[in-house]
Amino acid sequence: MKRLLSILIVLMLASGMGFAAGRPEEGTVRVAAQNFNEPIVLGHIARILLDETTDLNATINTEFTGSSVLHQAMTQNEIDVYPTWTGTQLTGILRYEGPNLSSEETFRRVREGFEDEFGFTWSEPLGFNNTYVWAVRRADAEAYDLTTASDLASIAGDWVAAGDDNFDIRPDAYPGWSDHYGIEFDRLVTMQYALMYTAIDQGEVDAIAAFSTDPRIQTLDLVMLEDNLEWFPDYSGSFVVRMDLIERHPEVLETLNILGGALDDATMAELNGRFDEGEEPEDIARDFLVSAGLID
């Protein structure tokens, strides 16, 4: 009986410790991010801003491998705040499969959907839209007078284009774009995203479906063509925040909302480029916040 009682006590203590481990220490905000340039920089921006302008202690973990992993960690009360993109969560988490929406409607749907289904909300959009954009070499843009995606109509039949994995079959990517614009390339090849920049730089392809805040667009002096018929989905950057945290500390959302509209595409691309060149993300984030007048 004594041995049984001892085992029960150990199990109860272990259970209690496990439950406590899932709770944040009061006054702590757990910021998390995916493990590549843009979300890492954004995570550090949020952590520093919260840490230095509120009475809260903000921590950060940037080792998450995907948006779905972050979402799962949030549902298990392991994190409190993470940066993401509206279109990513609209299709990935909320499973939206309808026609493309405006940026305003996309944001409304993800915010209301997350609040209703999960008890999470979104901060004000940060100002950049990291969506697909056709990018071409500057010499070609000047030779063929290319400024918009519609301008590709006259030469696409002779060009080879490249997109990332599944770009050729996803309805929100090339198939839908081609139907929407009435334009079809001679060939579309898919490859790992990073390899597209090597391919266009070496003349192996003529156009690539890039992400608008990728610093390699500027590094290689590529020209982004305006999505003038507004086909590609909106991928505005923002932060997802636990609503139970906001109930205890409304200053968290108030502080993150200060960043609303503060980061345009060019600024985000510059910050991403500094990260890719080896600068520390905390230094990049702090420089931005100081230059924006948000911290001293």
VEXTORRO-950587 format. One record per residue: residue in one letter; x, y, z of N, C-alpha, C in turn. Coordinates in steps of 0.02 Angstrom, whole numbers, plus 32768, in hexadecimal, padded with zeros to 4 digits. Layout:
<rs>
aa|n_u|n_v|n_w|ca_u|ca_v|ca_w|c_u|c_v|c_w
a|X|Y|Z|X|Y|Z|X|Y|Z
...
</rs>
This chain:
<rs>
aa|n_u|n_v|n_w|ca_u|ca_v|ca_w|c_u|c_v|c_w
m|802A|7FC4|8000|8000|8000|8000|802C|803F|8000
k|8062|803C|8028|808E|8077|802B|80B0|8082|7FE7
r|80C4|8049|7FC7|80E3|8050|7F85|80B2|806C|7F53
l|8074|8056|7F55|8041|806E|7F28|8034|80B8|7F33
l|8032|80CC|7F73|8027|8112|7F84|8061|813D|7F6A
s|809D|8123|7F70|80D7|8148|7F58|80D5|8152|7F0D
i|80C1|811D|7EE9|80BC|8122|7EA0|8088|8155|7E8C
l|804E|8155|7EB0|801A|8184|7EA1|8031|81CC|7EAC
i|8056|81D7|7EE1|806F|821A|7EF0|809F|8232|7EB9
v|80CC|8204|7EA4|80FB|8215|7E6F|80D7|8227|7E2E
l|80A3|81FF|7E1E|807D|820C|7DE1|8058|824F|7DE5
m|803D|825E|7E1F|8019|829D|7E27|8049|82D8|7E21
l|8085|82D1|7E3E|80B6|8307|7E39|80CD|8311|7DF1
a|80D8|82D8|7DCF|80EE|82DC|7D89|80B9|82FD|7D5F
s|807A|82EA|7D6B|8043|8308|7D46|803E|8353|7D53
g|8045|8366|7D91|8042|83AC|7DA3|807A|83D4|7D84
m|80B6|83B6|7D83|80EF|83D8|7D65|80E5|83E1|7D1A
g|80C9|83AF|7CFA|80BD|83B4|7CB3|808B|83EA|7CA3
f|8057|83F0|7CCC|8025|8424|7CC2|8043|8469|7CCB
a|806C|846F|7D00|808B|84AF|7D0D|80BA|84C3|7CD5
a|80DB|8490|7CB7|810B|849F|7C82|80E9|84BD|7C45
g|80A8|84AF|7C3D|8084|84CA|7C04|806E|8512|7C0F
r|8075|852C|7C4B|8060|8570|7C5A|809B|859F|7C56
p|8091|85DC|7C3C|80C7|860C|7C3F|80CC|8629|7C86
e|8107|863C|7C9B|810E|8660|7CDA|80EA|86A3|7CD3
e|80C5|86B6|7D06|809E|86F4|7D03|80CD|872F|7CF4
g|80B8|8758|7CC4|80E2|8790|7CB1|8112|8781|7C78
t|810F|8743|7C5E|813B|872E|7C28|8112|8726|7BE7
v|812D|873F|7BB0|810F|8736|7B6E|813E|870B|7B44
r|8125|86D3|7B2C|814F|86A4|7B06|8145|86AF|7ABB
v|8176|86D1|7A9D|8174|86DF|7A55|8196|86A4|7A31
a|817A|8690|79F8|8197|8659|79D2|8197|866B|7988
a|81BF|8647|7960|81C2|8655|7919|81DE|8619|78F3
q|81CE|8617|78B3|81ED|85E4|7887|8237|85F4|787E
n|825D|85C1|7869|82A5|85C6|786B|82C5|85DD|7829
f|82AB|8614|780C|82CD|8633|77D3|82C6|867E|77D8
n|82E6|86A1|77AA|82F4|86E9|77B2|82BA|8714|77C9
e|8284|8718|77A1|824F|8748|77B0|822E|873E|77F4
p|8214|8702|7804|81F5|86FA|7845|8225|8701|7880
i|8264|86ED|7875|8295|86F6|78AB|829D|8740|78BC
v|82A6|8769|7889|82AE|87B1|7894|826F|87CE|78B4
l|8235|87BB|789A|81F6|87D5|78B6|81ED|87BF|78FF
g|8200|8781|790E|81FB|8769|7953|8225|8793|7981
h|8261|87A3|796C|828D|87CC|7997|8273|8813|799D
i|8255|882E|7968|8236|8870|796D|8200|886F|79A3
a|81D5|883D|79A2|819F|8838|79D4|81BC|882F|7A1A
r|81ED|8804|7A21|8209|87F6|7A63|8228|8835|7A81
i|8251|8858|7A5A|8272|8894|7A74|8240|88CA|7A85
l|820F|88D4|7A58|81DE|8909|7A64|81B6|88FB|7AA3
l|81A0|88BD|7AAC|817A|88AB|7AE8|81A5|88B0|7B27
d|81E3|889A|7B21|820F|8898|7B5B|8221|88DE|7B73
e|8229|890C|7B44|8244|894E|7B56|820F|8984|7B5D
t|81D2|8977|7B49|819E|89AB|7B4E|8164|8997|7B7C
t|8168|895B|7B98|8135|8946|7BC9|8159|892B|7C06
d|8133|8919|7C39|8150|88FB|7C76|8156|88AF|7C70
l|814A|8895|7C35|814B|884D|7C2B|8191|8835|7C18
n|819E|87F6|7C26|81DC|87D6|7C12|81CE|87AB|7BD4
a|81EC|87BD|7B9C|81DF|8799|7B5D|821A|876B|7B4D
t|8209|872D|7B3D|823B|86FC|7B28|822F|86EA|7ADF
i|825E|86C6|7AC1|8256|86B5|7A7A|8273|8671|7A6B
n|8250|864D|7A3D|8266|860C|7A24|825B|860E|79D8
t|8291|8609|79B1|828C|860E|7969|829E|85CC|7947
e|828E|8594|7967|82A1|8553|794D|8266|852D|792F
f|822F|854D|7922|81F4|852B|7907|81FB|8522|78BC
t|81E7|84E8|78A3|81F4|84D6|785E|81BB|84E7|782E
g|8181|84FA|7846|814A|8509|7819|8112|852D|783D
s|80E5|854C|7816|80AE|8571|7834|807E|8543|7858
s|8075|8506|783F|8048|84D7|7860|8065|84C0|78A3
v|80A7|84BC|78A8|80C7|84AA|78E7|80BE|84E2|791A
l|80C5|851F|7904|80B9|8558|7930|8070|8558|7949
h|8042|854C|791B|7FFC|854C|792E|7FEE|8515|7962
q|800B|84DB|7959|8002|84A4|7989|801F|84B7|79CD
a|8059|84D7|79CD|8078|84ED|7A0C|804B|8520|7A2F
m|802B|854B|7A08|7FFE|857D|7A26|7FC1|855B|7A44
t|7FA5|852A|7A21|7F6A|8508|7A3C|7F7A|84E1|7A7C
q|7FB9|84CD|7A83|7FCE|84A8|7ABF|7FE9|84D7|7AF5
n|7FDF|8518|7AEC|7FF4|854A|7B1E|803F|8548|7B2B
e|8066|853D|7AF6|80AE|853E|7AFC|80CD|8580|7AE7
i|80A8|85A8|7AC0|80BF|85E9|7AA9|8085|861A|7AAC
d|8095|865B|7AA7|8062|868F|7AAD|805A|86BB|7A6F
v|8091|86C5|7A4A|8092|86F3|7A12|80BE|86D6|79DC
y|80A8|86DC|799C|80D5|86CA|7965|80C4|86F1|7926
p|80F6|8701|78FD|80E9|8724|78BE|80D5|86F2|7888
t|80AA|8708|785C|8095|86DD|7825|8078|8708|77EE
w|8058|86E9|77BC|803D|870C|7782|7FF4|86F7|7779
t|7FCB|8727|7767|7F83|871C|7764|7F70|86E2|7735
g|7F8B|86E3|76F8|7F79|86B0|76C7|7F8F|866A|76DD
t|7FC8|8667|76FF|7FE1|8626|7717|7FAF|8606|7746
q|7F95|862D|7775|7F69|8611|77A7|7F21|860A|778E
l|7F0E|8634|775E|7ECA|862D|7741|7EC2|85EA|771F
t|7EF5|85D7|76F8|7EF1|8597|76D4|7F0A|855C|76FD
g|7F3F|8568|7725|7F5E|8531|7748|7F39|851B|7787
i|7F22|854B|77AE|7F01|853B|77EE|7EB5|853D|77E6
l|7E9B|8570|77C6|7E52|8576|77BE|7E38|8551|7781
r|7E65|8536|7758|7E53|850B|771F|7E25|852E|76ED
y|7E30|856F|76E3|7E08|8593|76B2|7E1D|857E|766B
e|7DEC|8570|7640|7DFA|8559|75FB|7DD3|8581|75C7
g|7DB9|85BA|75DA|7D92|85E3|75AD|7DBC|8610|7581
p|7D9D|863F|7560|7DC1|866E|7534|7DEE|869C|755D
n|7E20|86B9|753C|7E4D|86E7|755E|7E27|8723|7579
l|7E3D|873B|75B3|7E1B|8771|75D6|7E48|87AE|75DA
s|7E2A|87E8|75E7|7E50|8824|75F2|7E78|881E|7633
s|7EA8|8849|763C|7ED0|8847|767A|7EA4|8854|76B7
e|7E74|8882|76B0|7E48|8892|76E8|7E1C|8856|76FA
e|7E00|8835|76C7|7DD4|87FC|76D4|7DFC|87C0|76EE
t|7E38|87B7|76D5|7E63|8780|76ED|7E71|878A|7737
f|7E84|87C7|774A|7E93|87D5|7790|7E55|87CB|77BC
r|7E1C|87E3|77A5|7DDF|87DB|77CC|7DD0|8792|77D9
r|7DD7|8769|77A5|7DC7|8722|77AC|7DF6|86FE|77DB
v|7E37|870C|77D6|7E65|86E8|7803|7E5C|86FF|784B
r|7E51|8740|7855|7E48|8758|7899|7E09|873B|78B9
e|7DD1|873E|7895|7D93|8724|78B0|7D96|86D8|78B7
g|7DB4|86B6|7886|7DB9|866E|788A|7DE3|8657|78C4
f|7E1C|8677|78D0|7E48|8664|7907|7E28|8674|794A
e|7E05|86AC|794E|7DE3|86BD|798D|7DAC|868B|799D
d|7D84|867A|796B|7D4B|864D|7976|7D60|8605|7983
e|7D92|85EC|795D|7DA4|85A6|7961|7DDA|8596|7995
f|7E07|85C6|79A1|7E41|85B5|79CA|7E4C|85E2|7A07
g|7E2B|861B|7A09|7E38|8649|7A40|7E78|8670|7A36
f|7E8D|867A|79F7|7EC7|86A3|79E5|7EAE|86DD|79BB
t|7ED3|8715|79BD|7EC2|874D|7991|7F01|8763|796C
w|7EF9|8797|7943|7F2F|87B0|791A|7F3D|87F9|7929
s|7F7C|880D|7926|7F8E|8854|792B|7F81|8876|78E8
e|7F84|88B7|78E8|7F7B|88DD|78AA|7FB0|88C7|7877
p|7F9F|88C1|7837|7FD1|88AE|7804|800E|88DC|7806
l|8048|88BE|77FB|8087|88E2|7803|8097|8911|77C9
g|8076|8907|7790|8080|8935|7758|809D|8916|771A
f|80BA|88DA|771F|80D5|88BA|76E3|80AA|887E|76D0
n|80AE|886C|7690|8088|8835|7674|80B9|8806|7651
n|80CD|87D1|7673|8101|87A3|7658|80E0|876E|762C
t|80C3|8785|75F5|80A0|8759|75C8|80CA|8749|758A
y|80AF|871F|755F|80D2|8711|7521|80D3|874F|74F4
v|8109|8755|74CF|810F|878A|749E|813D|8771|7466
w|812A|877D|7428|8157|876A|73F1|8192|879A|73F0
a|81CE|877D|73EE|820B|87A5|73EB|8233|8792|73AD
v|824E|87C4|738C|8274|87B9|734E|82B6|87E0|7352
r|82E5|87CF|7326|8324|87F3|7324|8317|883B|730B
r|833C|886A|7326|8330|88B0|7314|833A|88BC|72C9
a|836B|889B|72AC|8376|88A5|7264|8339|8890|723C
d|8319|8859|7251|82DD|8842|722D|82A2|8871|723A
a|829D|888A|7277|8266|88B9|7287|826B|88F7|725B
e|82A9|890F|7251|82B2|894B|7228|82AA|893C|71DE
a|82C3|8902|71C8|82BF|88F1|7181|8277|88E7|716A
y|824D|88CA|7195|8209|88BA|7182|81D5|88E7|71A4
d|81ED|891B|71C5|81C1|894C|71E6|8190|8929|7215
l|81AC|8901|7243|8184|88DB|7272|817E|8900|72B5
t|8142|8912|72C8|8137|8931|7309|8100|890D|7331
t|80D1|88ED|730D|809B|88C8|732D|809B|8880|7315
a|8077|8856|733A|8071|8810|7326|804E|880A|72E2
s|8020|8835|72D3|7FFD|8833|7293|802C|883E|7258
d|8064|8862|7264|8093|886F|722F|80B7|8830|7217
l|80B2|87FA|723F|80D2|87BB|722B|80AF|879A|71F0
a|8073|87AF|71E0|804B|878E|71AC|806F|878B|7169
s|8095|87BF|715A|80B4|87C2|7117|80F1|8795|7110
i|810F|877E|7147|814D|8757|7142|814A|8715|7169
a|8118|8709|7191|8115|86CD|71BC|8118|868D|7193
g|80FB|868D|7157|80FB|8651|712E|8140|8639|711A
d|8172|8665|7120|81B7|8653|7110|81E3|864C|714E
w|81C6|8655|7188|81EE|8657|71C6|81E4|8618|71F0
v|8217|860A|7218|8214|85D5|724A|8210|85F7|728F
a|81DE|85E4|72B6|81D5|8601|72F8|81E2|85CB|732D
a|81EF|85E1|736A|81FC|85B3|73A1|81D3|85C7|73DE
g|81BE|8593|7403|819B|859D|7442|81B3|856A|7474
d|819F|8573|74B3|81B4|8544|74E6|8188|8505|74E3
d|8196|84D7|7511|8172|8497|7511|8127|84A1|7511
n|8105|847D|74E6|80BB|847E|74E0|809F|84BE|74C1
f|80CA|84EC|74AC|80B1|8529|748D|808C|851A|744C
d|809E|84E2|742D|807F|84D0|73ED|803B|84AF|73F4
i|8028|849B|7431|7FE8|8478|7439|7FB9|8499|746B
r|7FD2|84C6|7495|7FA7|84E7|74C5|7F77|8517|74A3
p|7F37|8515|74B2|7F08|8542|7490|7F14|858B|749E
d|7F33|859B|74D8|7F41|85E1|74E8|7F83|85F8|74CA
a|7FA5|85CB|74A5|7FE5|85DB|7487|7FE0|85DE|743B
y|800B|85B9|7417|800E|85C2|73CE|7FCD|85B1|73A9
p|7FAC|8578|73B7|7F70|8569|7390|7F3B|85A0|7394
g|7F2F|85B9|73D1|7EFE|85EE|73D8|7F16|862F|73BB
w|7F56|863E|73C5|7F72|867C|73A9|7F6C|867C|735D
s|7F7F|8644|733E|7F7E|863F|72F5|7F38|8648|72DA
d|7F07|862A|72FA|7EC1|8633|72E4|7EAA|867B|72EE
h|7EBD|8697|7327|7EA7|86DB|7338|7EC2|870E|7307
y|7F02|8707|72F6|7F23|8737|72CA|7F1D|8724|7280
g|7F0C|86E5|7272|7F0C|86CF|722D|7F51|86CB|720F
i|7F82|86BB|7239|7FC9|86B8|7224|7FE4|8673|7235
e|800A|8657|7206|8029|8616|7213|8071|8617|71FB
f|809F|8604|7227|80E5|8601|7213|80F1|85C4|71E7
d|8128|85C6|71C0|813B|858D|7198|8145|8550|71C5
r|8168|855A|71FD|8171|8525|722F|8172|8544|7274
l|8158|851F|72A4|815F|8531|72EA|8182|84F7|730D
v|81BA|8505|732E|81DE|84D2|7353|81DA|84E2|739D
t|81D9|84AF|73C6|81D9|84B9|740E|821B|84A0|742B
m|822F|84BF|7460|826F|84AE|7481|826E|84C9|74C8
q|82A0|84B7|74EF|82A5|84D2|7532|82A9|851E|752C
y|8289|8540|755B|8281|8589|7555|82C4|85AD|754C
a|82F6|859B|7572|8336|85BE|756E|8358|85B6|752A
l|834B|857D|7509|836C|8570|74C9|8351|859B|7491
m|8315|85B7|749A|82F9|85E1|7465|8325|861E|7458
y|8344|8639|748C|836D|8675|7484|83AC|8666|745D
t|83C9|862C|746B|8403|8617|7443|83EF|860C|73FB
a|83B5|85EF|73F0|839E|85E0|73AC|8394|861F|7383
i|8375|8651|73A0|8368|868E|7379|83A8|86B6|7371
d|83D3|86B5|73A3|8412|86D9|739F|843F|86BB|7368
q|843C|867A|735F|8465|8658|732D|8442|8651|72E9
g|8407|866F|72E2|83E4|866E|72A2|83C2|862D|7291
e|83B8|8602|72C3|8397|85C2|72B6|834B|85C9|72B2
v|8330|85FC|72D2|82E9|860C|72CD|82E3|8657|72C3
d|82A9|866D|72AD|829F|86B3|729C|8277|86DA|72D0
a|824E|86B8|72F7|8225|86D8|732A|821D|86A8|7364
i|821A|86C2|73A1|8210|8697|73DB|81D7|86B3|7406
a|81B3|8686|7426|817F|869A|7455|81A0|86A2|7499
a|81B5|86DF|74A8|81DA|86ED|74E5|81AB|8703|751C
f|81C6|8709|7559|81A1|8728|7590|81B7|8770|7596
s|8188|879D|759F|8196|87E5|7596|81C8|8801|75C8
t|81D2|87E1|7602|8202|87FD|7632|8244|87D7|7633
d|8251|87AF|75FF|8290|878A|75FB|82C8|87BA|75E8
p|82FD|87BE|7610|8333|87EE|7601|8359|87DE|75C1
r|8355|87A0|75A9|837A|878E|756C|835E|87B1|752F
i|8321|87C9|7532|8305|87EF|74FB|8330|882E|74F0
q|8341|884F|7526|836A|888C|7521|83B3|887A|7513
t|83CB|8845|7533|8411|8832|752A|8421|8823|74E1
l|83F2|8801|74BF|83FC|87EE|7479|83E1|8823|7448
d|83C9|885B|7463|83AE|8891|743B|8375|8879|740E
l|8348|8851|742B|830D|883A|7406|82D6|886F|740B
v|82A9|886D|73DC|8270|889B|73DC|8231|8874|73EC
m|820C|888C|741D|81CC|886D|7430|8194|888C|7405
l|816C|8860|73E7|8135|8878|73BD|80F6|887D|73E7
e|80D5|88B5|73E0|8098|88C1|7407|8062|888E|73F6
d|8043|8872|7429|800B|8844|7420|7FCC|886E|7413
n|7FCA|888B|73D7|7F98|88BF|73C9|7F51|88A6|73C7
l|7F48|8864|73BB|7F04|8848|73BD|7EF5|8826|7400
e|7F23|8831|7430|7F19|881C|7476|7F05|87D3|747D
w|7F31|87A7|7465|7F23|8760|746A|7F3F|8740|74A8
f|7F7F|874A|74B7|7F9F|8724|74EC|7F81|8736|7530
p|7F7A|8704|755D|7F5C|8710|759F|7F84|8741|75C9
d|7F62|875D|75F9|7F82|878C|7627|7FA8|8765|765E
y|7FE6|8779|7669|800F|875C|769E|802B|8794|76CA
s|7FFE|87BB|76E6|8013|87F2|7711|802F|87D6|7753
g|8066|87F3|776A|8084|87DE|77A9|805E|87FA|77E4
s|805B|87D3|781A|8039|87E7|7857|8050|87B8|788F
f|8037|87C5|78CC|8045|8799|7904|8004|8779|791D
v|8008|8738|792B|7FD0|8715|794C|7FDD|8717|7997
v|7FA9|8725|79BE|7FB1|872F|7A06|7F79|8709|7A2B
r|7F8B|86EA|7A62|7F59|86C8|7A8C|7F2A|86FC|7AAC
m|7EE9|86F0|7AA8|7EB9|871E|7AC4|7EB7|871A|7B11
d|7EC6|86E0|7B2E|7EC7|86DD|7B77|7F02|8706|7B93
l|7F39|870B|7B6C|7F70|8736|7B81|7F5A|877F|7B7E
i|7F36|8792|7B4A|7F20|87D7|7B42|7EF0|87EA|7B7A
e|7EC7|87BB|7B90|7E99|87C9|7BC7|7EC0|87DB|7C06
r|7EF8|87BA|7C12|7F21|87CA|7C4D|7F4E|8805|7C41
h|7F65|880C|7C03|7F95|8841|7BF3|7F83|8861|7BB0
p|7F51|888D|7BB0|7F3C|88AD|7B71|7F74|88D4|7B4F
e|7FA7|88E6|7B76|7FDE|890C|7B59|8005|88E4|7B24
v|7FFE|88A2|7B24|8021|887A|7AF2|8007|888A|7AAC
l|7FC6|8887|7AA3|7FAA|8897|7A61|7FB2|88E1|7A51
e|7FA9|890B|7A82|7FB1|8953|7A77|7FF8|8962|7A5E
t|8029|8941|7A7A|806F|894C|7A67|807D|8932|7A21
l|8065|88F5|7A13|8070|88D9|79D0|804C|8901|799A
n|8014|891F|79AC|7FEF|8947|797A|8014|8987|7967
i|8044|899B|7991|806D|89D5|7980|8094|89C8|7940
l|80A2|8987|7933|80C8|8974|78F7|809D|8974|78B8
g|805C|897E|78BF|802F|897D|7885|8045|89AF|7850
g|8051|8998|7813|8064|89C4|77DD|80AC|89DC|77DE
a|80D4|89C4|780D|8118|89DE|7815|814C|89BD|77E8
l|813A|8986|77C7|816A|8961|779F|814E|8957|7758
d|8168|897C|7727|8153|8970|76E3|817E|893A|76C3
d|816F|8927|7686|8192|88F1|7664|81DE|88FE|7662
a|81F0|893B|7650|8237|894B|7647|825C|8947|768A
t|823D|895F|76BF|825D|895C|7701|8266|8914|7718
m|8232|88EB|770F|8236|88A5|7724|826B|8881|76FB
a|826F|888F|76BB|82A3|8870|7691|82E9|8884|76A8
e|82F1|88C3|76BC|8333|88DA|76D5|8345|88B5|7715
l|8316|88AE|7743|8324|888B|7781|8334|8842|7774
n|830F|8822|7747|831D|87DD|7734|8363|87D6|7717
g|8376|8807|76ED|83B8|8805|76CE|83F0|880A|7702
r|83E7|8834|7733|8419|8839|7768|8420|87F8|778D
f|83E9|87D6|7799|83EC|8794|77BA|8412|8763|778E
d|8403|8762|774D|8423|8733|7720|846E|8740|771B
e|8482|877E|7727|84CA|878F|7724|84EE|877F|7766
g|84CA|8765|7797|84EA|874E|77D4|84E4|877A|7810
e|84BF|87B1|780C|84B5|87DB|7847|8489|87B8|787A
e|8493|87C9|78B9|846B|87AC|78EE|8423|87C8|78EB
p|83F1|879D|78EF|83AC|87B5|78EA|8399|87E7|7920
e|83B5|87DF|795B|83A5|880F|7990|83BF|8854|797F
d|83FA|8857|7960|8415|8898|794B|83EB|88B7|7914
i|83D6|888E|78E4|83AC|88A6|78AD|836A|88C2|78C9
a|834B|889C|78F5|830B|88B0|7912|8313|88F1|793B
r|8347|88F5|7963|8351|8931|798C|835D|896E|7961
d|8386|8967|792C|8393|899F|78FF|8352|89B8|78E0
f|8327|898A|78CB|82E7|899F|78AE|82BD|89C5|78E0
l|82B6|89AA|791D|828C|89C9|794F|82A6|8A0F|7962
v|82E8|8A15|7966|8305|8A57|7976|82F8|8A87|793C
s|8305|8A71|78FF|82FB|8A9E|78C5|82B2|8AB2|78BC
a|8284|8A86|78D2|823C|8A95|78CE|8225|8ABF|7909
g|8251|8ACD|7938|8240|8AF6|7972|8216|8AD1|79A5
l|8218|8A8E|79A5|81EE|8A68|79D2|8211|8A55|7A13
i|8254|8A55|7A13|827B|8A4D|7A51|82B6|8A7D|7A4D
d|82D6|8A88|7A85|8311|8AB4|7A87|8350|8A8D|7A76
</rs>
